[in-house]
Amino acid sequence: MAILKIARAGHPVLRKPASPVPLSDIGSPEIQRLIDDMLHTVDDADGAGLAAPQVHQSKRIVVLQLDDDRGMEVWINPELTPLTDAHLITFEGCLSVPGLRGAVARPAQIEVSAYDRTGAPLQLVLDDFAAVVAQHECDHLDGVLYIDKAIPETLSFLDEYRRYGAQSLLAPRGDELDAEGE
């Protein structure tokens, strides 16, 4: 396994929609090696997730950890559907936008349809932090970064975010932070 170079904001691979992976290719050595390398890379970077475009591969694959008990998951060709009009405002960060945080409002509950690394179909309903992580990673597959959706005045460098806290950044707007994530 290899640790792959992570594309940073400004690289064109992060701004174009990724190509679906043909189901017949999921078990191929190329796709399995990419998945292994992505898992190794996200672990090395201490991230909550990673999308293939972030490692310069325009393919619809994400690896993500929704909670400690489930460990890292692999989703291929995921499709997300919001299940509620309720939104959470969470502070997000990104391996492709190092050193920044910003508040993003996202649907609080979603349905996910995808395939796992063996090609088996997955169907999940996710709430709260797990829903946020899934939406953040899957946005990468459509050429979207969290900074595109962030409340502009909440964007801050990580040191300031840690020093002053999330609530102080939202206070001028009167928003309440429902959950906190990275």
ZADO-1210 file (C-alpha; in nm, 4 decimals, padded with zeros to 6 digits):
<atoms>
<atom x="00.0000" y="00.0000" z="00.0000" code="MET" pos="1"/>
<atom x="00.1073" y="00.3548" z="-00.0692" code="ALA" pos="2"/>
<atom x="00.0396" y="00.6914" z="00.0866" code="ILE" pos="3"/>
<atom x="-00.0979" y="00.9039" z="-00.1959" code="LEU" pos="4"/>
<atom x="-00.0485" y="01.2761" z="-00.2475" code="LYS" pos="5"/>
<atom x="-00.3575" y="01.4733" z="-00.1500" code="ILE" pos="6"/>
<atom x="-00.4764" y="01.7377" z="-00.3973" code="ALA" pos="7"/>
<atom x="-00.5240" y="02.0816" z="-00.2442" code="ARG" pos="8"/>
<atom x="-00.7828" y="02.3473" z="-00.3240" code="ALA" pos="9"/>
<atom x="-00.6959" y="02.4996" z="-00.6600" code="GLY" pos="10"/>
<atom x="-00.6111" y="02.1694" z="-00.8307" code="HIS" pos="11"/>
<atom x="-00.8550" y="02.1099" z="-01.1206" code="PRO" pos="12"/>
<atom x="-00.9221" y="01.7453" z="-01.0229" code="VAL" pos="13"/>
<atom x="-01.1147" y="01.8729" z="-00.7199" code="LEU" pos="14"/>
<atom x="-01.3530" y="02.0781" z="-00.9346" code="ARG" pos="15"/>
<atom x="-01.4793" y="01.8284" z="-01.1901" code="LYS" pos="16"/>
<atom x="-01.7428" y="01.5611" z="-01.1400" code="PRO" pos="17"/>
<atom x="-01.5883" y="01.2179" z="-01.0955" code="ALA" pos="18"/>
<atom x="-01.6694" y="00.9270" z="-01.3256" code="SER" pos="19"/>
<atom x="-01.8776" y="00.6332" z="-01.2039" code="PRO" pos="20"/>
<atom x="-01.6936" y="00.3064" z="-01.1522" code="VAL" pos="21"/>
<atom x="-01.8392" y="00.0324" z="-01.3763" code="PRO" pos="22"/>
<atom x="-01.9685" y="-00.2472" z="-01.1532" code="LEU" pos="23"/>
<atom x="-01.7585" y="-00.4958" z="-01.3504" code="SER" pos="24"/>
<atom x="-01.4437" y="-00.3011" z="-01.2500" code="ASP" pos="25"/>
<atom x="-01.5021" y="-00.2975" z="-00.8728" code="ILE" pos="26"/>
<atom x="-01.3121" y="-00.6227" z="-00.8131" code="GLY" pos="27"/>
<atom x="-01.0257" y="-00.5298" z="-01.0460" code="SER" pos="28"/>
<atom x="-00.6729" y="-00.5080" z="-00.9047" code="PRO" pos="29"/>
<atom x="-00.6591" y="-00.1386" z="-01.0067" code="GLU" pos="30"/>
<atom x="-00.9717" y="-00.0405" z="-00.8088" code="ILE" pos="31"/>
<atom x="-00.8833" y="-00.2611" z="-00.5105" code="GLN" pos="32"/>
<atom x="-00.5318" y="-00.1114" z="-00.4976" code="ARG" pos="33"/>
<atom x="-00.6768" y="00.2411" z="-00.5148" code="LEU" pos="34"/>
<atom x="-00.9114" y="00.1589" z="-00.2250" code="ILE" pos="35"/>
<atom x="-00.6261" y="00.0136" z="-00.0183" code="ASP" pos="36"/>
<atom x="-00.4098" y="00.3184" z="-00.0924" code="ASP" pos="37"/>
<atom x="-00.6957" y="00.5552" z="-00.0016" code="MET" pos="38"/>
<atom x="-00.7479" y="00.3742" z="00.3296" code="LEU" pos="39"/>
<atom x="-00.3766" y="00.3955" z="00.4035" code="HIS" pos="40"/>
<atom x="-00.3662" y="00.7647" z="00.3027" code="THR" pos="41"/>
<atom x="-00.6657" y="00.8721" z="00.5146" code="VAL" pos="42"/>
<atom x="-00.5252" y="00.6828" z="00.8122" code="ASP" pos="43"/>
<atom x="-00.1857" y="00.8500" z="00.7687" code="ASP" pos="44"/>
<atom x="-00.3525" y="01.1929" z="00.7421" code="ALA" pos="45"/>
<atom x="-00.5757" y="01.1228" z="01.0444" code="ASP" pos="46"/>
<atom x="-00.8851" y="01.2142" z="00.8424" code="GLY" pos="47"/>
<atom x="-01.2509" y="01.1196" z="00.8821" code="ALA" pos="48"/>
<atom x="-01.2773" y="01.0464" z="00.5127" code="GLY" pos="49"/>
<atom x="-01.1246" y="01.0781" z="00.1692" code="LEU" pos="50"/>
<atom x="-01.2644" y="01.0846" z="-00.1826" code="ALA" pos="51"/>
<atom x="-01.0809" y="00.9508" z="-00.4868" code="ALA" pos="52"/>
<atom x="-01.0580" y="01.2966" z="-00.6517" code="PRO" pos="53"/>
<atom x="-00.8595" y="01.4108" z="-00.3480" code="GLN" pos="54"/>
<atom x="-00.5882" y="01.1639" z="-00.4473" code="VAL" pos="55"/>
<atom x="-00.5969" y="01.2668" z="-00.8139" code="HIS" pos="56"/>
<atom x="-00.8317" y="00.9872" z="-00.9252" code="GLN" pos="57"/>
<atom x="-01.1535" y="01.1099" z="-01.0830" code="SER" pos="58"/>
<atom x="-01.3580" y="00.8082" z="-00.9721" code="LYS" pos="59"/>
<atom x="-01.6726" y="00.7931" z="-00.7591" code="ARG" pos="60"/>
<atom x="-01.5156" y="00.6251" z="-00.4551" code="ILE" pos="61"/>
<atom x="-01.5079" y="00.7473" z="-00.0959" code="VAL" pos="62"/>
<atom x="-01.3648" y="00.6008" z="00.2224" code="VAL" pos="63"/>
<atom x="-01.5052" y="00.7354" z="00.5466" code="LEU" pos="64"/>
<atom x="-01.5497" y="00.6656" z="00.9139" code="GLN" pos="65"/>
<atom x="-01.8994" y="00.7348" z="01.0390" code="LEU" pos="66"/>
<atom x="-01.8297" y="00.6278" z="01.3965" code="ASP" pos="67"/>
<atom x="-01.5598" y="00.4458" z="01.5902" code="ASP" pos="68"/>
<atom x="-01.7543" y="00.1193" z="01.6119" code="ASP" pos="69"/>
<atom x="-01.7999" y="00.0833" z="01.2364" code="ARG" pos="70"/>
<atom x="-01.4442" y="00.1713" z="01.1347" code="GLY" pos="71"/>
<atom x="-01.3593" y="00.2880" z="00.7829" code="MET" pos="72"/>
<atom x="-01.6136" y="00.2136" z="00.5132" code="GLU" pos="73"/>
<atom x="-01.5776" y="00.2087" z="00.1354" code="VAL" pos="74"/>
<atom x="-01.8557" y="00.3434" z="-00.0856" code="TRP" pos="75"/>
<atom x="-01.8493" y="00.3190" z="-00.4628" code="ILE" pos="76"/>
<atom x="-02.0867" y="00.5257" z="-00.6791" code="ASN" pos="77"/>
<atom x="-02.2758" y="00.6643" z="-00.3768" code="PRO" pos="78"/>
<atom x="-02.6030" y="00.8490" z="-00.4223" code="GLU" pos="79"/>
<atom x="-02.7389" y="01.0619" z="-00.1368" code="LEU" pos="80"/>
<atom x="-03.0968" y="01.1716" z="-00.0808" code="THR" pos="81"/>
<atom x="-03.1957" y="01.4199" z="00.1950" code="PRO" pos="82"/>
<atom x="-03.4766" y="01.2830" z="00.4118" code="LEU" pos="83"/>
<atom x="-03.5560" y="01.5997" z="00.6075" code="THR" pos="84"/>
<atom x="-03.5692" y="01.9753" z="00.5717" code="ASP" pos="85"/>
<atom x="-03.3969" y="02.0067" z="00.9111" code="ALA" pos="86"/>
<atom x="-03.0315" y="02.1112" z="00.8901" code="HIS" pos="87"/>
<atom x="-02.7324" y="02.0874" z="01.1189" code="LEU" pos="88"/>
<atom x="-02.4689" y="02.3581" z="01.1272" code="ILE" pos="89"/>
<atom x="-02.1295" y="02.2009" z="01.1884" code="THR" pos="90"/>
<atom x="-01.7742" y="02.3218" z="01.1533" code="PHE" pos="91"/>
<atom x="-01.5929" y="02.1303" z="00.8843" code="GLU" pos="92"/>
<atom x="-01.2343" y="02.0929" z="00.7768" code="GLY" pos="93"/>
<atom x="-01.0835" y="01.9115" z="00.4823" code="CYS" pos="94"/>
<atom x="-00.7573" y="01.7413" z="00.3940" code="LEU" pos="95"/>
<atom x="-00.7663" y="01.9337" z="00.0639" code="SER" pos="96"/>
<atom x="-00.8106" y="02.2670" z="00.2427" code="VAL" pos="97"/>
<atom x="-00.5578" y="02.2302" z="00.5249" code="PRO" pos="98"/>
<atom x="-00.5632" y="02.4633" z="00.8217" code="GLY" pos="99"/>
<atom x="-00.9140" y="02.6076" z="00.7721" code="LEU" pos="100"/>
<atom x="-01.2522" y="02.5482" z="00.9335" code="ARG" pos="101"/>
<atom x="-01.5943" y="02.6830" z="00.8461" code="GLY" pos="102"/>
<atom x="-01.9583" y="02.6340" z="00.9392" code="ALA" pos="103"/>
<atom x="-02.1750" y="02.4498" z="00.6880" code="VAL" pos="104"/>
<atom x="-02.5493" y="02.3806" z="00.7066" code="ALA" pos="105"/>
<atom x="-02.6372" y="02.0318" z="00.5812" code="ARG" pos="106"/>
<atom x="-02.9482" y="01.8116" z="00.5946" code="PRO" pos="107"/>
<atom x="-02.9607" y="01.6287" z="00.9285" code="ALA" pos="108"/>
<atom x="-03.0786" y="01.2983" z="00.7817" code="GLN" pos="109"/>
<atom x="-02.9953" y="01.1341" z="00.4488" code="ILE" pos="110"/>
<atom x="-03.0352" y="00.8054" z="00.2688" code="GLU" pos="111"/>
<atom x="-02.7294" y="00.6540" z="00.1007" code="VAL" pos="112"/>
<atom x="-02.7265" y="00.4024" z="-00.1842" code="SER" pos="113"/>
<atom x="-02.3842" y="00.2722" z="-00.2861" code="ALA" pos="114"/>
<atom x="-02.1743" y="-00.0376" z="-00.3428" code="TYR" pos="115"/>
<atom x="-01.9086" y="-00.1688" z="-00.1056" code="ASP" pos="116"/>
<atom x="-01.5635" y="-00.2791" z="-00.2179" code="ARG" pos="117"/>
<atom x="-01.6945" y="-00.6264" z="-00.3068" code="THR" pos="118"/>
<atom x="-01.9695" y="-00.4843" z="-00.5279" code="GLY" pos="119"/>
<atom x="-02.2469" y="-00.5607" z="-00.2802" code="ALA" pos="120"/>
<atom x="-02.5191" y="-00.2943" z="-00.2676" code="PRO" pos="121"/>
<atom x="-02.5500" y="-00.0781" z="00.0447" code="LEU" pos="122"/>
<atom x="-02.8561" y="00.1090" z="00.1649" code="GLN" pos="123"/>
<atom x="-02.8172" y="00.3266" z="00.4757" code="LEU" pos="124"/>
<atom x="-03.0056" y="00.5972" z="00.6606" code="VAL" pos="125"/>
<atom x="-02.7681" y="00.8351" z="00.8389" code="LEU" pos="126"/>
<atom x="-02.8343" y="01.1054" z="01.0968" code="ASP" pos="127"/>
<atom x="-02.6393" y="01.3909" z="01.2492" code="ASP" pos="128"/>
<atom x="-02.2573" y="01.3703" z="01.2361" code="PHE" pos="129"/>
<atom x="-02.2566" y="01.0576" z="01.0156" code="ALA" pos="130"/>
<atom x="-02.4833" y="01.2364" z="00.7654" code="ALA" pos="131"/>
<atom x="-02.2498" y="01.5383" z="00.7643" code="VAL" pos="132"/>
<atom x="-01.9381" y="01.3281" z="00.7009" code="VAL" pos="133"/>
<atom x="-02.1116" y="01.1401" z="00.4184" code="ALA" pos="134"/>
<atom x="-02.2280" y="01.4617" z="00.2500" code="GLN" pos="135"/>
<atom x="-01.8866" y="01.6258" z="00.2843" code="HIS" pos="136"/>
<atom x="-01.7042" y="01.3319" z="00.1232" code="GLU" pos="137"/>
<atom x="-01.9622" y="01.2765" z="-00.1493" code="CYS" pos="138"/>
<atom x="-01.9538" y="01.6478" z="-00.2418" code="ASP" pos="139"/>
<atom x="-01.5966" y="01.5836" z="-00.3585" code="HIS" pos="140"/>
<atom x="-01.7369" y="01.3461" z="-00.6207" code="LEU" pos="141"/>
<atom x="-01.9306" y="01.6376" z="-00.7707" code="ASP" pos="142"/>
<atom x="-01.6424" y="01.8865" z="-00.7670" code="GLY" pos="143"/>
<atom x="-01.7663" y="02.0673" z="-00.4546" code="VAL" pos="144"/>
<atom x="-01.5548" y="02.1683" z="-00.1529" code="LEU" pos="145"/>
<atom x="-01.7010" y="02.2544" z="00.1873" code="TYR" pos="146"/>
<atom x="-01.5716" y="02.6116" z="00.1485" code="ILE" pos="147"/>
<atom x="-01.8243" y="02.6520" z="-00.1361" code="ASP" pos="148"/>
<atom x="-02.1063" y="02.5895" z="00.1125" code="LYS" pos="149"/>
<atom x="-01.9551" y="02.7475" z="00.4236" code="ALA" pos="150"/>
<atom x="-02.1085" y="03.0518" z="00.5891" code="ILE" pos="151"/>
<atom x="-01.8417" y="03.2989" z="00.4682" code="PRO" pos="152"/>
<atom x="-01.7880" y="03.4893" z="00.7939" code="GLU" pos="153"/>
<atom x="-01.7211" y="03.1636" z="00.9824" code="THR" pos="154"/>
<atom x="-01.4175" y="03.0622" z="00.7765" code="LEU" pos="155"/>
<atom x="-01.1205" y="03.0684" z="01.0090" code="SER" pos="156"/>
<atom x="-00.7738" y="02.9307" z="01.0436" code="PHE" pos="157"/>
<atom x="-00.7522" y="02.6269" z="01.2680" code="LEU" pos="158"/>
<atom x="-00.5526" y="02.8094" z="01.5391" code="ASP" pos="159"/>
<atom x="-00.8184" y="03.0806" z="01.5688" code="GLU" pos="160"/>
<atom x="-01.0969" y="02.8245" z="01.5581" code="TYR" pos="161"/>
<atom x="-00.9342" y="02.6453" z="01.8518" code="ARG" pos="162"/>
<atom x="-00.8596" y="02.9696" z="02.0350" code="ARG" pos="163"/>
<atom x="-01.1991" y="03.1406" z="02.0045" code="TYR" pos="164"/>
<atom x="-01.4331" y="02.8468" z="01.9498" code="GLY" pos="165"/>
<atom x="-01.7050" y="02.7703" z="01.7056" code="ALA" pos="166"/>
<atom x="-01.9821" y="02.9487" z="01.8917" code="GLN" pos="167"/>
<atom x="-01.7943" y="03.2816" z="01.8887" code="SER" pos="168"/>
<atom x="-01.7698" y="03.2624" z="01.5095" code="LEU" pos="169"/>
<atom x="-02.1445" y="03.2063" z="01.4760" code="LEU" pos="170"/>
<atom x="-02.2467" y="03.4556" z="01.7468" code="ALA" pos="171"/>
<atom x="-02.2681" y="03.7620" z="01.5178" code="PRO" pos="172"/>
<atom x="-02.5251" y="03.5770" z="01.3037" code="ARG" pos="173"/>
<atom x="-02.7222" y="03.4416" z="01.5962" code="GLY" pos="174"/>
<atom x="-02.6917" y="03.0847" z="01.4660" code="ASP" pos="175"/>
<atom x="-02.6627" y="02.7957" z="01.7049" code="GLU" pos="176"/>
<atom x="-02.4168" y="02.5178" z="01.6500" code="LEU" pos="177"/>
<atom x="-02.6121" y="02.1894" z="01.6508" code="ASP" pos="178"/>
<atom x="-02.3134" y="01.9553" z="01.6269" code="ALA" pos="179"/>
<atom x="-01.9451" y="01.9918" z="01.5754" code="GLU" pos="180"/>
<atom x="-01.7418" y="01.8024" z="01.3165" code="GLY" pos="181"/>
<atom x="-01.4290" y="01.8159" z="01.1106" code="GLU" pos="182"/>
</atoms>
